[in-house]
Amino acid sequence: MQEPSRSAAESDTVSGAALPHQHDTRASGEPLNQPSREKHGLAAGDAAAPPSPDWTIDQGWSSYTEAEHAVWKTLFERQTRLLPELACDAFVQGMRALPLEADRIPDFRRLSNVLMRKTGWQIVAVPGLVPDDVFFDHLANRRFPSGNFIRKPDELDYLEEPDVFHDVFGHVPMLMHPVMADFIQAYGQGGLRAQSLGKLPQLARLYWYTVEFGLVLENGAPRIYGAGIASSFTESRFAVQSPSPNRIGFDLERVMRTNYRIDDFQESYFVLDSLDDLLHLADVDFEPLYQRLGTGPEYAPGMVLPQDRVIQRGDGSYHSARRGENL
Ligand SMILES: [Fe+2]
């Protein structure tokens, strides 16, 4: 079911064969495995299918060890200190309204009680990455699948697959926002259609550059709403404060033609004018768009195009240094 690992050089960019979650390899410099075409996310793990056809399991909250709760505490405290300055208001408000505490990995039942009352979503536990169709079906029914495990204490900034910190801390605050709640449900419905049309790679880019790595303008400045950024200590600062990446006004077709990085920080972030822009995306008829995407260019992650609405042009210094180029 899994594809073999590739080298870091080979895995510089992908065309979006999988629907990714989080990756955070900077601290270790380890390459990520090639994404699977069958599972949602990066195919680093190989958890066996649980007996339930929807892949859900009991969270097993009482089985977490003190060491695992301590990992959550470290991650939680550093992100809650950082994000009020870097994340959008909706994220910060969602984070504060949820029953999230430093000392304990959250109990999904308590989270779901609050989330259900607010936007009708719930969190369900899964053992790791799940097949795309299972993932989309959950989203289409307002169930967000979350890994029930947490990363190891010596791998705080390295993730092989999305864990409970990424899935809960990164994603759930924005699921408290009614627009994001509707958008992700629509994405799940669209994912099932895209799968039947063979267009998942293009749709995956939309998820990547919004739900995972999206920025939104607030008071004229880009702020974080994407879970891949919000759950990463290093990328939170990079995405908002570094002079290196491009920050480009969001355009749907542009995004769906753009490859992304799975092995490092993004070279470009796409910036919404407002979270309400996601509402319009939920109404887009993707079939004619998929037809157009069948022809025409694809763009490398760091490209800036003449027609782009550039908010901040990056100097590319970070990735240049990583490539060993002379500046
Ligand atoms: Fe994710």
Residues whose N, C-alpha, C, O or C-beta is under 5 A from the ligand:
A	BS01	LIG	P20 H21 Q22 A227
